[in-house]
Amino acid sequence: MIRKLMLCLAGAALVAGCGSTPKPAPVAAAPRMVSRPAAPMTPAQTAVVEKAQEETGGQVHFEETILQLCPGIKPPQFDYDSSRLKDRFSDALQGLAGCMRDGALRGKEVLLVGRADPRGTEDYNLALGGRRADAVRKAIASFGVEPRYLDITSRGALDAVGVDEATWANDRRVDVKLEAHPNATTSTTP
């Protein structure tokens, strides 16, 4: 009797062990932006981009998630006296705008965080960070992104790490982050 029970249990274990795990359903990939050359800017766009570049020193840092979702964005790599600085800066902002209009960031909100180096009062640096974020917001909006998708804030010099002119330059920037909302859905359609 025990022998028959053991044989039945062994057979059941063998059958259960041979079963396969069901494969998960494929997840639809987020729409990706096709990389296109930047369109020529209008005089109005040129003016707001130049203002944003002046305010930020040409420093815009993109969150890694945004760079993964929007491969058309090429973050600016700044050589101090490069004549291509403006082009790289505007190309990065145009790439972000294109992704927000037609790509994976369509219908999503982006947070622009203005930052400053520590050489100033706390109030001054917070205001300066706010001006920098607002200048970048205006530049991105000039490329057709609705301002309601562009939130701004300032950290001023609260997170500054620079100790000399070379490292302070990195503190003077705007960080671009994908804004997370606790009640947001994960749908990619607006």
C-alpha positions as CSV (number, residue, x, y, z in Angstrom):
1,M,0.0,0.0,0.0
2,I,2.8,2.4,0.9
3,R,4.7,1.4,-2.1
4,K,1.7,2.3,-4.4
5,L,1.3,5.6,-2.7
6,M,5.0,6.4,-3.2
7,L,4.8,5.5,-6.9
8,C,1.7,7.7,-7.3
9,L,3.4,10.6,-5.6
10,A,6.6,10.1,-7.7
11,G,4.6,10.0,-10.9
12,A,2.7,13.2,-9.9
13,A,6.0,14.9,-9.1
14,L,7.4,13.9,-12.5
15,V,4.4,15.2,-14.4
16,A,4.4,18.4,-12.4
17,G,8.1,18.9,-13.0
18,C,7.8,18.5,-16.8
19,G,5.2,21.3,-17.1
20,S,6.4,24.5,-18.5
21,T,6.0,28.0,-17.1
22,P,3.8,30.1,-19.2
23,K,5.6,32.9,-20.9
24,P,4.5,36.4,-20.0
25,A,2.7,38.4,-22.6
26,P,5.1,40.7,-24.5
27,V,5.0,44.3,-23.3
28,A,4.5,46.9,-25.9
29,A,7.5,49.2,-26.2
30,A,7.1,52.9,-25.7
31,P,7.0,54.8,-28.9
32,R,10.5,56.0,-29.8
33,M,11.3,59.3,-31.4
34,V,13.1,59.0,-34.7
35,S,16.2,61.0,-34.7
36,R,16.0,63.8,-37.3
37,P,18.2,66.8,-37.9
38,A,17.2,69.8,-36.0
39,A,15.0,72.2,-38.0
40,P,16.2,75.7,-38.5
41,M,15.1,78.0,-35.7
42,T,12.9,81.1,-36.2
43,P,14.3,84.4,-34.9
44,A,11.9,84.2,-31.9
45,Q,13.2,80.7,-31.1
46,T,16.8,81.8,-31.5
47,A,16.2,84.6,-29.0
48,V,14.7,82.4,-26.3
49,V,17.3,79.7,-26.8
50,E,20.1,82.3,-26.5
51,K,18.5,83.6,-23.3
52,A,18.3,80.1,-21.9
53,Q,21.9,79.4,-22.8
54,E,23.0,82.7,-21.2
55,E,21.1,81.9,-18.0
56,T,22.4,78.4,-17.7
57,G,25.9,78.8,-19.1
58,G,24.8,76.1,-21.6
59,Q,24.5,73.5,-18.9
60,V,21.5,71.2,-19.2
61,H,21.6,67.7,-17.7
62,F,19.0,65.1,-18.7
63,E,17.8,62.4,-16.4
64,E,18.9,59.0,-17.7
65,T,15.2,57.8,-18.0
66,I,14.6,60.7,-20.5
67,L,17.7,59.8,-22.5
68,Q,16.5,56.2,-22.7
69,L,13.0,57.1,-23.8
70,C,14.2,59.8,-26.3
71,P,17.3,58.6,-28.1
72,G,17.1,61.6,-30.4
73,I,18.3,63.9,-27.5
74,K,22.0,64.4,-27.6
75,P,23.0,66.1,-24.4
76,P,25.4,69.0,-25.0
77,Q,29.1,68.3,-24.4
78,F,30.5,71.8,-23.8
79,D,33.9,72.9,-24.7
80,Y,34.2,76.4,-23.2
81,D,34.9,78.4,-26.3
82,S,33.4,76.1,-28.8
83,S,31.5,77.7,-31.7
84,R,29.2,74.7,-31.7
85,L,28.0,75.3,-28.1
86,K,24.8,77.1,-29.1
87,D,24.0,74.5,-31.8
88,R,24.5,71.6,-29.3
89,F,22.4,73.4,-26.7
90,S,19.5,74.2,-29.0
91,D,19.7,70.7,-30.6
92,A,19.3,69.1,-27.1
93,L,16.3,71.3,-26.4
94,Q,14.7,70.7,-29.8
95,G,15.3,66.9,-29.3
96,L,13.4,67.1,-25.9
97,A,10.6,69.1,-27.4
98,G,10.2,66.7,-30.3
99,C,10.0,63.7,-27.9
100,M,7.5,65.6,-25.8
101,R,5.3,66.4,-28.8
102,D,5.6,63.2,-30.9
103,G,7.5,60.6,-28.9
104,A,7.7,58.6,-25.7
105,L,7.2,61.7,-23.5
106,R,4.0,62.8,-25.2
107,G,1.5,63.8,-22.6
108,K,4.1,63.5,-19.8
109,E,5.3,66.3,-17.5
110,V,8.9,67.3,-17.2
111,L,10.4,69.0,-14.2
112,L,13.1,71.6,-14.9
113,V,15.3,72.2,-11.8
114,G,17.4,75.3,-11.8
115,R,20.6,75.3,-9.9
116,A,23.4,77.8,-8.9
117,D,26.9,77.7,-7.6
118,P,27.4,78.7,-3.9
119,R,28.7,82.2,-4.5
120,G,25.7,84.3,-3.5
121,T,23.0,84.5,-0.8
122,E,20.5,81.7,-0.5
123,D,17.7,83.9,-1.7
124,Y,19.7,85.2,-4.6
125,N,20.7,81.6,-5.7
126,L,17.1,80.3,-5.4
127,A,15.9,83.2,-7.5
128,L,18.7,82.6,-10.0
129,G,17.9,78.9,-10.3
130,G,14.3,79.8,-10.9
131,R,15.2,82.2,-13.7
132,R,17.4,79.5,-15.3
133,A,14.6,76.9,-15.2
134,D,12.1,79.4,-16.6
135,A,14.4,80.4,-19.4
136,V,14.8,76.7,-20.4
137,R,11.0,76.3,-20.1
138,K,10.4,79.2,-22.5
139,A,12.9,77.8,-25.0
140,I,11.3,74.3,-25.0
141,A,7.9,75.8,-25.3
142,S,9.0,77.8,-28.3
143,F,9.4,74.5,-30.1
144,G,5.8,73.6,-29.7
145,V,5.5,72.0,-26.2
146,E,2.6,73.2,-24.2
147,P,3.8,75.0,-21.1
148,R,1.5,72.9,-18.9
149,Y,3.8,70.0,-19.4
150,L,6.9,72.0,-18.2
151,D,7.1,72.5,-14.5
152,I,9.9,74.5,-12.9
153,T,11.5,74.6,-9.5
154,S,14.8,75.9,-8.1
155,R,17.3,74.3,-5.7
156,G,19.6,77.3,-5.9
157,A,22.9,76.3,-4.4
158,L,21.4,73.8,-1.9
159,D,23.1,70.8,-3.6
160,A,26.1,72.6,-5.0
161,V,29.4,70.6,-4.7
162,G,31.8,72.9,-6.5
163,V,34.9,74.3,-4.7
164,D,36.5,76.4,-7.5
165,E,35.6,78.0,-10.8
166,A,36.1,74.7,-12.8
167,T,33.6,72.8,-10.5
168,W,31.3,75.7,-9.9
169,A,30.5,75.7,-13.7
170,N,28.8,72.3,-13.2
171,D,26.7,73.7,-10.4
172,R,25.3,76.4,-12.7
173,R,22.7,74.3,-14.7
174,V,19.2,73.1,-15.2
175,D,18.4,69.4,-14.6
176,V,15.6,67.9,-16.8
177,K,13.6,65.2,-15.0
178,L,10.6,63.1,-15.8
179,E,7.9,64.2,-13.3
180,A,6.3,61.3,-11.4
181,H,2.8,61.7,-10.2
182,P,1.5,59.2,-7.6
183,N,-1.9,58.8,-9.3
184,A,-0.6,58.8,-12.9
185,T,-1.3,55.8,-15.2
186,T,1.5,54.2,-17.2
187,S,-0.3,54.7,-20.5
188,T,1.8,56.3,-23.2
189,T,-1.2,57.9,-24.8
190,P,-2.4,61.4,-23.7
